[in-house]
Structures are given as structure tokens and as C-alpha cells.
Amino acid sequence: MERIDSRENPKIKALCRLLRDRGARREAGLFVCEGAVMLEEARR
């Protein structure tokens, strides 16, 4: 597991873009889960 300490981390920047931009999510074919319940539902 990798610890991320900076907002300048490319993974954090990509996540923030996905959170705010629906087009970016569609283009990447990704979605964002927030919380244990949503994560469990997505896993199923």
C-alpha cells in the first residue's frame, strides 16, 4: 500500500478530476465510490 501525502500527487489529481467532471469519468470508463456501503454495492 502506498501512502499519499501531497495534493500534488498525480493519483490525487486524477481522482479530483473524476469527481468533478462527468465527461472525464465517461472517457476513462471509471466511476468513484465514496463510503463502505457504496463500495460493497459496486463490488457485487
Backbone as CSV, one residue per row, in Angstrom:
resi,resn,N_x,N_y,N_z,CA_x,CA_y,CA_z,C_x,C_y,C_z
1,MET,0.848,-1.177,0.000,0.000,0.000,0.000,0.891,1.238,0.000
2,GLU,0.486,2.231,-0.745,1.255,3.466,-0.893,0.594,4.589,-0.102
3,ARG,1.381,5.302,0.674,0.864,6.455,1.412,0.998,7.689,0.516
4,ILE,-0.065,8.465,0.444,-0.066,9.677,-0.364,-0.163,10.870,0.577
5,ASP,0.836,11.734,0.529,0.904,12.862,1.458,0.669,14.226,0.807
6,SER,0.580,14.272,-0.500,0.526,15.559,-1.175,-0.657,15.644,-2.123
7,ARG,-1.255,16.813,-2.185,-2.327,17.046,-3.157,-1.774,17.133,-4.571
8,GLU,-0.485,17.281,-4.685,0.162,17.362,-5.991,0.421,15.980,-6.591
9,ASN,0.107,14.924,-5.860,0.284,13.558,-6.346,-0.606,13.345,-7.566
10,PRO,-0.068,12.783,-8.635,-0.858,12.573,-9.855,-2.121,11.727,-9.640
11,LYS,-2.078,10.779,-8.726,-3.264,9.959,-8.451,-4.369,10.794,-7.816
12,ILE,-4.005,11.693,-6.922,-4.993,12.573,-6.284,-5.570,13.535,-7.316
13,LYS,-4.724,14.081,-8.168,-5.202,14.988,-9.209,-6.178,14.279,-10.144
14,ALA,-5.868,13.040,-10.511,-6.764,12.279,-11.391,-8.091,11.997,-10.694
15,LEU,-8.050,11.639,-9.417,-9.275,11.385,-8.659,-10.128,12.636,-8.572
16,CYS,-9.516,13.768,-8.284,-10.264,15.030,-8.201,-10.924,15.364,-9.527
17,ARG,-10.222,15.110,-10.618,-10.800,15.362,-11.944,-12.010,14.464,-12.176
18,LEU,-11.899,13.193,-11.793,-13.023,12.275,-11.959,-14.216,12.710,-11.116
19,LEU,-13.954,13.193,-9.902,-15.041,13.619,-9.020,-15.819,14.800,-9.588
20,ARG,-15.121,15.709,-10.267,-15.800,16.929,-10.702,-16.238,16.922,-12.164
21,ASP,-15.777,15.946,-12.956,-16.010,16.000,-14.399,-16.608,14.697,-14.925
22,ARG,-17.902,14.735,-15.183,-18.594,13.544,-15.685,-18.004,13.054,-17.004
23,GLY,-17.618,13.986,-17.857,-17.024,13.624,-19.133,-15.712,12.869,-18.946
24,ALA,-14.939,13.265,-17.947,-13.672,12.569,-17.664,-13.947,11.141,-17.211
25,ARG,-15.006,10.955,-16.413,-15.367,9.602,-15.967,-15.780,8.741,-17.150
26,ARG,-16.585,9.300,-18.028,-17.024,8.542,-19.216,-15.846,8.211,-20.119
27,GLU,-14.988,9.181,-20.330,-13.828,8.981,-21.190,-12.907,7.890,-20.634
28,ALA,-12.730,7.888,-19.317,-11.846,6.904,-18.687,-12.549,5.569,-18.448
29,GLY,-13.889,5.567,-18.516,-14.636,4.345,-18.227,-14.571,3.979,-16.761
30,LEU,-14.536,5.009,-15.900,-14.399,4.806,-14.456,-15.531,5.489,-13.705
31,PHE,-15.662,5.132,-12.437,-16.577,5.826,-11.542,-15.913,5.903,-10.179
32,VAL,-16.466,6.723,-9.302,-15.890,6.913,-7.975,-16.897,6.460,-6.934
33,CYS,-16.450,5.597,-6.018,-17.271,5.146,-4.897,-16.834,5.876,-3.642
34,GLU,-17.801,6.395,-2.899,-17.496,7.037,-1.633,-18.252,6.309,-0.536
35,GLY,-17.522,5.721,0.374,-18.135,5.058,1.515,-18.195,3.558,1.367
36,ALA,-18.270,2.903,2.521,-18.240,1.440,2.575,-19.464,0.802,1.917
37,VAL,-20.632,1.377,2.110,-21.860,0.796,1.556,-21.814,0.848,0.031
38,MET,-21.477,2.001,-0.516,-21.425,2.131,-1.974,-20.341,1.220,-2.548
39,LEU,-19.220,1.133,-1.874,-18.151,0.259,-2.340,-18.586,-1.207,-2.354
40,GLU,-19.309,-1.626,-1.346,-19.793,-3.021,-1.286,-20.812,-3.272,-2.399
41,GLU,-21.687,-2.311,-2.661,-22.667,-2.464,-3.743,-21.961,-2.553,-5.101
42,ALA,-20.947,-1.746,-5.313,-20.219,-1.772,-6.579,-19.461,-3.096,-6.724
43,ARG,-18.975,-3.611,-5.637,-18.230,-4.868,-5.675,-19.123,-6.013,-6.111
44,ARG,-20.376,-5.979,-5.671,-21.341,-7.035,-6.063,-21.710,-6.849,-7.502
